């Protein structure tokens, strides 16, 4: 039975997953696009995207450190790599920062690819970090990791698009249709989450409470359906791609807000009877 929302993970973990995931995904977009258009790795776009991505991931790690409370507790997040997705995510974030900045200094493509791999594991691990929470039914589903990862990729690709267009890289508009397909994927995964056949009664109840199902669908509408419609509409120079990208980032944040904060109902603790020897001792 559900009694209340959890209070351990609040706005600071949300910042970690939304801001950090968006930044890392912007880097993933740039490296992926460079396989087809090597020119995107030229200055100043390379510097701007890496600086933005690293800044976002640092902001995510900082929010985790603040959430830990005391400074002495922050390093503890790295101490359980074998069992904890939180430790793995923190490690991948740190490796991403180190290798992406090193690639700027040394201009080494292998360092870039290593940072790329770390970023992929980082955004994927964020979803597994949530799904490992067995006491929160709306998180503890096999659909949560792909939903978080796909939503981050949409937001990151959109952030990269805004940065590229701001610097005059109009060729980045080739991302418009691949991004539309990614939006379709988020919608399909999101609908799969709502209709997950293995849903427990507490999970279904969490969706019904406080209009959460409506909020979830609204997030998909704002962040994914609306940008697709803008892609299909006759473009007004660069206004439509930028507007679609802004809606994508906002929708991704809204979706994660609904999942992490509105749907975070925890299972009630079963109150067991006291042992007989305690009753007899009174």
N, C-alpha and C positions, 0 to 999 in steps of 0.2 A: 504494500500500500504506500502511496506517495503522501508525504506530509508537508514538505517545504522544499524550497530550492536550496541547493548547497551554497555555502558562503565562503568556502576555502579559495575557490577560483573565481575572481571577480574581474574588474576592468583591467588590471595589470596583466594577467595571463591573456586576456583578450588582445591587448596591445601587442604582446609577444607573437601571437599566432597571426593576427591580421597584418600588422605593420611589418614584422619580420618576414612573414611568408610572401607578402607583396614585393618587398625589396629583393629577396632572393629570386623570386620568379621573374622580375625584370631582367636580372642578370642571365637567367636561363634563356629567356627570350632572345637576348642579344647574341649569345653564343650559338643558339640554334639557328638564328637567322644568318649568322656569319658563315655557316656551312654553304649557304646559297648566295649570299651577298657579302663577300669579304670586306667590302667598303664600310660596313657598319662598325668595324673595329678601328676606324680611324679617329683621330682627335677632331673635335672636342667631345664627340658623342661617347667614346669609350670612357673618358674621364668622368663625364657627367653621370653616366649610368652606373659605373662602379662606385663612385662617391655616394650616389643616391642609395644603391643597394646596400652598401656597407653601413651607411648611416641608419637605414631602416632596421637592419639586423642587429646593430649595436643598440638601437632603441629597444628592440625586443629583449635582448639579453639584460639591458639595464632594468627593464620593467620586472624581469624575473628576479634580479638581485634585490630590487626594492621590495618585491613581494615576499622575499625570504625573511625580511625584518632586519636582523642584525647583519653587519658586514661579514662576520665570522661564519655565518651560515651559507652565504652565497657559493663558496667553492664546493660545498657538499653536493651540489647538483651534479658534479662530474664524477662522483665516487661510486656510482652503481651502474657502470656501462653495460655489464652483462645482463642485468635484469630490468633496468628502467629505461623506458623510451624517453623520459624527460632528460636523463643523463646523455643519451645518444643524440638527442636534438641539440642540447647545449654544446656538445662536442663538435657536431657538424657545423653549427653556427660559428664557433670559434675557428675551425679549420677554414671555413668559407672566407671569413674576414682576413685571415692570415694569407691564404693562397691568392685571393683576388687582389689584395694590395701588393703582394710580392710580384704578381704578374705585371702590374703597372710599372714597378721599379725596374724589373729585369727584362720585361718585354718577352717573356717566355710563354709559348703556347701551351706547353705541358702543365705549367702552373695554372693557366686559365682553365684547362680541361679538368684539372683536379678540383679547382674551386667550383666548376660546373657540376661535378659529381657530388660534392659536398652539399651544394644547394639543392639538388634533386632529393638527396636523402633527408635533408633538413625539412623540406616542405611535406614530404611523405610521412616522416616521423611525427610531425605535429598531429596528423590525423590519428595515428596509432596511439599517440600519447593520450588522446581523448577516449578512444575506443577501449583502452585498457581499464577505464574506470567502471568496474563492475557494479558499483552501487548507484550509478546514474544511467538508467535504462536508455535514455535518448542519445547517450554517447556510446554506450556499449553495443554497437552494431557493426557488422562487417562493411556497411556502406559508408560509415563515417570517414575513414581514411581517404577513399577516392573523392568524396564530396569536398573535404577540406583541401586536398591537393589540387583538384580541378578548379575550385574557386580561387585559390591562390594564383594558379597559372593565368587565369583570365584577368585578375587584377594586375598581375605583374606585366603581362603583355600589353595591357592598356596603359599602365604607367610608362612603359618603354615607348609606346606610341606617342604619348603626350610629350615626352622628352625629345624624341626624334623630330617630331613636327615643329616643336618650339625652336629647334636648331636648324630648321630648313631641310631636313632629310625627307623630302616628299616621297622618295622611293619606298619608304616604310609602309606606304599604303598597300603594298602587296600583302601585308598582314591582315587586311580587312576580312577577306574570306576565310583564311585559316582561323582567325579569331571568332568569326561567326560560327564555324563548326565547333570550336571549343565551347562557345556559349550553348550550343545544342547539346553537347555532352554534359555540361553542368545541369541543364534542365532535365535531361534523361536520368542522370544520377540522383538529382534532387527528387524527382517523382518516384524513382525507385526507393529512395529513403522513406518517403511517405507511405509507399505501398509495400514496404518490406514484408515478405510473407512470414518471416520468423519473428515478427514483432510480438512482444509480450504485452499483457494487459497494462502494466505500468507505463510502458512506452506509448501505447495508444492513448492512455489517459493523459499523459504529458502533452501530447499533441492537441487534445481537446481542450485542455485547461487554458484560460485566459486568451482564447483566440489564437493560440500559437500556430495552428495549421494555416490560418489566414496570413499571419505575419510571414511565415515561411514562404508561402506562395507569392506574397507581395515582394519579397526579396528577390525571388527568381524573375518576377515580372520586371522589376526596376533594373536589376543587374545583368539580365541575360536576354529576356524577350525584347525589351525596348531597344537595346543596341542592335539586335538582329534586324528589327524594323527600320532602324536608321541606315543600316547597310543596304537594305533593299530600296530605300527611298532615293530619289535623285539627289546626289550630293550637292551641297551648297559650298563649293570650294573645299576648305578644310574644316568647316564648322561641324559637319555631321560626324566625321571620325573623332574629333576632339570631344564632342558632346557624348558620343557613344562610349568613349574611353572613360570619361568622368562618371557616367552612369554605371559602368562596369566596376570601377573601383568602389564607388559608393554601395552598389548592390552586393559586392563581395563582403564588405564590412558589415552590412546589414544582415546578410545571411549568417555570418559567424556570430554576430550579436544574438540573433534568435537562437542559434544552436547552443552557444556557450552560456548565455545568461538567462534567456527566457525558458529554455527547455531543460535546464539543469536541475530538475527535481530529483531528489535522492530517495532511495527506498527507506522505509521506516525501520527502526531497529526493533527486533522482536524481543519483547520483555519476557525473559524466562523466569520461572518461579525460583525462589531462593532455596538453596540446599537445606535438607531437613535438619542437619546438625546446627545450622545457624538459627533455625526456628526454635530448636530445643534449648539452645544456650541462653535464650532471652528469659 
